[in-house]
Structure formats: C-alpha cells, structure tokens
Amino acid sequence: MLLSRSSRHERQLTPAERFRDNTRFTTPPAYQGQSPLFALPAEIRQLIYKELLGSRLVHVFFRQREEKFGRAGAPGNARIPGFVHCVCRGGREAVPHYHEEKNHRWCFLSISLLKTCQSAYIEGIPILYQTNTLSFRCPRDIVFFQAQVEAFSKLAQAVDLHCAKISCRDKVLHRNDAYHPWALPRGQFDAYFEMIWSDKDLAASARHVRLYLETEETGDFYVAFNIRTLLRTDVVPAAQIQVFLQGNSNSMIDESVKLTSTPDKRRRITITANTKVSECYGEVSNKD
C-alpha cells in the first residue's frame, strides 16, 4: 500500500526518503515511459544500480594541490584541491587503510547512469552513498566531505577511517616510518575527530563504523581519548563499531570501554589489537 506524503511524515523518514523529498530541480522530471530501464520493476533497477555503483569499499580523500598521481588511469593534476575516489579491490572486509597508488590500480565507480536523467539521479544517489563503505585516510577529510556534500553525506551508513597522528618532531625530522604527508598533529587530529561525530546526521545514519588506529607512536592515552569519544551515547547510537589497534590494548583502553560506555554500546563495539595493515591491499602487483 502506498503512503501519502502526510502519512509518511507521521513516522520518521529514512535518509533516502528525506533525500528524495528534499531534492529539487528547476524543471519536473521528464516522463520515462520509453526508457528500457524504467520499464523494469523498481527492485530490478535497484540491483542494476548496486552492480554499477554500490556495495564496494571506496577510498575517498581530499587531494592536496601538491599531490601528484602518475599511474595509468589516475585523475589528472589539479590546481585546486578537491576530492577524488578509488574503488578498493581488497574488498569491504579489509582492515581500514589508506589508498596508495604504487600498489593499487585506479578504479572508479560507474556513475554515468546518474547523469542521464533526474529519475535515475534520485533513485541512484541513495544506493551510491548507502551501500558503499566510504574509506577516509584522516578525520579532516571526513569533516570536509560532510561540509562539501552535506545532502549526500547524510546518507552514508558505512564509514572506515585510518587514524594516524604525528608529533612536531616526527613531521620535522621525518623519521617516523608511519609518517604520512596528510597525517595531522595530535591537537588538530583530536579536534577534527570530535567534529566528525558532532554531525547529528552521520550519528543517526551510520550503521557500521571501523577505525584503524596507529598506536605505536601516539601513545595509549591518545587512543583511549578517541575511543571514549566513540563511546558517548550521542555518537553513532545504532552503529556497530570496530576498532583495530596497531599495538597492544591495555588497561587504560579497556577501562575506557568498561567505565564510559553503556551496556548496549559495549555489545556493539569490538577492539582488535596487534592489527597489521600495509598500504593498500587492493593489488599487490605494480603492473598496469
């Protein structure tokens, strides 16, 4: 049975329904009666969208002006910083990690269908953002993403985050093997990390949150501090949370989980210690 617009608003709308209700065009959608795609049942169209642009692990990162790519198929050099993406061939079960061009071929989602008409756009965008796992390499990128594509980020349900902090000494001397040009000093990292979870739309929509924390150089206090943020009742209240530690767990981290979280949250969070991740597992060959 179809619900009227007023009836649908008597209950809480899903993120996809809110997106469709709030999407406005300068002209109404054209009739698609002659389209082979829209002659198919809605369920079949959903499967087509998922095959083309959904159910994948997608690296999403804010490309800095100085970042250059050289491998075949890479995005062209840009004068203005902006977001790029790459589908990870390692799959959605891989430990959260960052994209590394040297051992990963460039692979992109097939989003051309979304540009063909308004109806395809309205149907396909929720599939794009709700069924993919969006993998970020630092919390600043998530904050920028939320600000730049706010209407779309509200749809995200699965988020991976690779967490790397640096001290000023690491950045100046460049002696830390875990150093990344896009890694943030501890103070900036923690500030952006807090900003991520202050987004109430992400808190409401997220169903799977996975983090990899580089711990050998940052200290257990900083790890426990970030984990305590995730344990707050207002942060991703319905999500399954997986935390992967580079080093050992210890009493400080364990006590944070035990004393800070509610019983429901403790059931939804798992912490795995001594997790190793090496660059991007999407492809081990350097051959194009």
N, C-alpha and C positions, 0 to 999 in steps of 0.2 A: 504494500500500500504506500502511495506517495504521500509525503508530509507537506503541508502548506508551509510557506515561509514563516508565518506566525507560529505555527506548531513547532517548527524546528527550533525557533528561538526560545521556546519554553524550556527546552533542555539545553545543556551545554553543547555548543557546536564543536565538531572536531576541527583540528587545524586546517585540514583540507577543505572543509565546508566554509570556514571563515575566509580562506583564501579565495574561493570561488565567489563568495558573496561580496568580497571587498574589491575584486578585480574589475576595473572599469576601462573601457575603450572609448575612443571618440566616436566610433560607429558600432552598431549592434553586430553580433556575429552573423556571418552570411549563412544562408541555408546550405547544408551539405548533403542534400538528397542524392546527388550524383557521385558522391565520393565512395569508392570501394571500401575505404577504411571505416567510414561512419555507417556503412551498410551492415557492418559486423556488430554482433552483440557487444555491449559495454564490457563484459567480462573478457572477451577475446581482445578487445582493444587494450585493456589493462595488461594482458600478457605481452602484447606487442611492445608497449611502452617499456615494460620491465626488461625485455630482451634487448632493446636498443640502448636504454639509458638508466637502468636500475639494477639493484641487487649486487653492487660491486663495492670494493674498497677504493676510494678515490682520494688521492693526495691533493689537498688544496692549500696553497701557500701564497703569501704576498711577496711577489717578486720585487726585490730592491733594484734600483737603477743600475748598480754595479754588477748584478748577477748576469752572467753570460752563459748561454747554452750552446753546445757545439755538436751534439749528436743529431743524427738524421731524424727528421720529423719534429725537432724541437720548436717551440714558439720563437718567432723572430725577436731580435733585440729591440727593446722598447726604451724610449726616452723617458717615459712616465711610468713610475711604479704601478703595479696592479696585480690582480690575482691570476694565477694560472692553475691548471689541474692536470693530473695524470692518473690514469687508471692503473692500480697496482695489480700485477699478475700473481702476486703472492696470495691473494685471497683475503677474505674478511676475518679469518681466524689467526692471521699472522699477528705477532706481538706488535703493539703500536710502535711505529718507526717513522722516520722521515724519508722523503724521496731523495735518491742520489742518482744523478744522471749517468755516472760512469758504469753502473751495472744494471741499468733498467731502461729498456726501450720506451720511447714516448708512445703513449696510447691514450686516446681520448674517447669520451662518450659521444655517441651518435645523437646529437640534439637537433639535427636539421629538421626533423619532423615537427618540432615545436614551433618552428618559424613559418610553417606553411599556412596556418590559419588560426584564428582566435580559439576555435573549439579545441584544436589539438594542443594549443598552449595551456588552456585552462585545465584540460584533462591530464596533460603530461607533466606539468611542473610539480604537482604533489608527488608523483611517482619518483621524479628525479631527486627530490630532497628527502622524502620519507623512507625510501627503500635502500638508498646508498649509505654506506658508512663514510662519513666525511673525516678525513685524517689530517690533522694540523700539526705543524712542527714547533709551534710556540704559542703561548696564550695570547700574545699581541695579535697574531693573525686571526684568531677567533673573534677578538673584540672588533678588529677592523671589518671582518666579514659580517658580523652582526649589524654593524653600522651602515655598511655599504649596500647590503641586500637584506634589509630588515624584514621585508614581507616574505622572503624566501627562507631566511634562517629560522623563522618561527615554525617551519615545517620539519626541521631536522629532528630525527629520532635517534640516530646512532652517531656518536662522536668519539674519535680517537684523538689523543693528544700526547705528543712526545715532549717531555719536560726536561730541559737542560738549562741549568743555571751556571753562571760564571762569576768569579770574583774579579776585581780590577786587576789583580796580579796575573790571573790567567789570561785576561784579554791583552795586557801589555806585553807579557813575555811570550805568549802563545806557546806555552809549554804543556798545556793540558791536552792529552790525547783525545779527550771528549769535547774539545773546543769546537764550536760551530760559529760561523760568522753571524748567524741570525740569533744565536743564544743571547739571553738577556742577563744583565746583572741582577743579583738576588732581589734587591729592592724593587726594581722595575718588574721582574717576573712576578713577585708576590702581588704587586698592585694590579697587574693585568689579570692574574689568576682570580683575584677577588671580583674583578669587573665581569668576568665571564659569567659567573653564577649569580650575579645581581640581575641578569636578564631574566625576567619572570617568564617570558615566552619559552625560552630554552628550558627553564626549570620545569615548566608544565609539559612540554612536548617530548623531552628526551626520555628514551626508554633503555638505551644502552650507552654507558659512558666507560671508556677504557683509557687508562693513563700508563705511560711508561716513565718512571722517574729515575733519572741518572743520580745515583746516591753516593757514589764513592768519593766525589769531590765536594758535594754540597753539605754533607753533614746530616745526621738524623733529626736534629731539631727542625731544620727547614722542611724535611719530608713530613714530619709529624704535623707541622703547621699547616701545610697544604692539605693533608688528609683530614685534619679537623674541619677545614672549610667544607669539604665534601660531606661531612657527617652532619652538618646543620640540617634541621628539619625542613627549612625552606629551600634547600638546594636539591635539585632533581629528585623530588619526593617519590617518584614512581619508577625510577631507573634502577637497572641492575648495574652495579659499579664494580669494575675490575681494576685493581692497581697492581702493576708489575714493577718490582724494585730491582735495580741493578745490583745492589748489595744485599746484606742481610737485614731482616727485620729485627727489631729489638724491643725492649720493654717500653721505651718511650712511644713507639708507634703502636704497639699492642695496647698500651694503656689509653691512648687517644681513642682507639676504636671502642674499647670496653667502657670508658667513662663518659665519652662525649656523645655517643650515638644512642638512639632509641633501639629497643629490641627489633623493631621492624627493619630499621636501617642496617643493623648488624647482620640480619638474614640476607640482605641484598648486596653486601659488599664482600669481596674476596681480595686477599692480598697475597701475591706470589713473589717470593724472594729469590735472589740469585738468578734473575732472568737475563739472558744474553740476547742482544739484538745487534746485528752488524749491518749497518747501512740499510739498503732496501732489498728484501728477499724476493722481489718480483722477478728477477732474472739474474743468473749467475754468469752468463756469457757476455763478453764485451762485443760480440759480433753483431753487426747490424744485419 
